[in-house]
Amino acid sequence: MNGDDSPVPDLPDLPDKPAEAASAVPERSRTDSEDSPVHAVGIGPGNTEFLTRRAGRLLREADVVVGFETVVEFVADETEADLITCGYRDEPEALGRFAARVADGARGVAVLMGDPNHSGYQFLGKVEAAVDAPVTVVPGISSVQMAASRARTPLEESVFETLHVRGDLSPALARLRRAVGDRHLIVIPRPYDWMPEDIAADLVDGGADRDRASLVCERLTHPDEQITRTDLETLADGAGGDGPEDSDFSDLSVLVVRA
C-alpha cells in the first residue's frame, strides 16, 4: 500500500544539522542493533540484483517503509509493508507518520539510495529525530563502489567526496583540489549546480592538469548505464548553469578523475 490514510501526527522536531546529529556517536552493540525496531537500509544503486540479502530480509519483514519517492519505487516489489514516500518539502509529515507507526510497535525501515554512509546521513539524522530512538544502519552497495570498479580505481588509492548535500561545499572542493593528480578522485555531483563539468572547471582553475583522464559514470548497473571517457579540459568547457538543461549528464552520475 502506498501512503497512509491515518490522521497526520504532530510533526517531529527535526535537527538543524541532521548529518552531524547522526554521526555524533557510534552505534550501540551488535546485539542491541539487531533488536532495533528501525533500520536505515541502503538499497544499492537501483538495480535489485545488488540488494544485499540482509536488506532484502529487512524489507520483507518490515511493517512500514519510508523514503524518498524515487528510492521507494526501486524496492516497492520487494516488500508488502505500507509505503510512505516523501520529497524534501513534506519530509516532516512523512517522518511523523512513520514515527507514529513505529511508536505503535511497527517494524520500520527507512530506505536510502546506495549506502547510507554515502550522502545518507542527513536523512538518517531526520529519521532518528523523528522516531526519537537509535536507528541501525545497514550498508549497501553504492554507485561509488561501482564507479571505482568500472574505472579500476582502488578505493585505498582514492579520495571520495560527496557534493550531494546541502550547505557549503568549499571544504570538499578544497580537498579535491589538493588531492587531484596524487590520488584518484571519486565524486558524487550535486544536481544541478555542481555537475561533473563544474567540478572539472573548479579543478582546472585550481591548477589541475587539463588532460587528466576523467570518466563520468551514469546510471550504474541500470540497463541504460553509460560511461563517458574524457578529460578535465573537455568537461570544464561545459561548466555553468544550475538546471538539467545545463549539463550533458544525468542526476545519477559519479565523476572519476584518475591519478
NORURMO-V743157 format. One line per field, one symbol per residue. ss: DSSP state (@ for helix, = for strand, . for the rest). phi: phi as a letter, one per 20 degrees, with the letter a starting at -180 (. if undefined). psi: psi as a letter, one per 40 degrees, with the letter a starting at -180 (. if undefined). Layout:
ss=???
phi=???
psi=???
This chain:
ss=.=...............@@@@@.......@@@@@...=====.=...@@@..@@@@@@@@@..=====@@@@@@@@@@...=====....@@@@@@@@@@@@@....=====.=......@@@@@@@@@@@....===....@@@@@@@@@...@@@=====.......@@@@@@@@@@=..======.=...=.@@@@@@@@@@.......======.......======@@@@@.......@@@......=====..
phi=.dobefgffgffeeffcfffffdfcfffffffffeffccddeenfoeffdffffffffffefebccrfgfeggfdgeebdffdddbcffdggfffffffffffeofedcedcfmdgfdmdfffgffffffelafdeedfcfdffffffffeldgffdcddcddeceofdgffffffffegnecfdccefdfdecegfffffffffeofffeffccdddlgmegegbcdebcffffffefonbcgfececefdcceddff
psi=hhaheiihihhigiidgdddddediiiaidddddehehihhheaeeheeehiddddddddeidhhiiiddddddedeeieihhhiiaddfdddddddddddddeeihihhhiibhdeheeddddddddddefiihhhhiihiddddddddefghdeeihhhhefiiaheddddddddddhddiihhhhihheegiddddddddddeeihdehhihhhhfheidfihhhhaiddddddeiiifideeieiiegihhhhi.
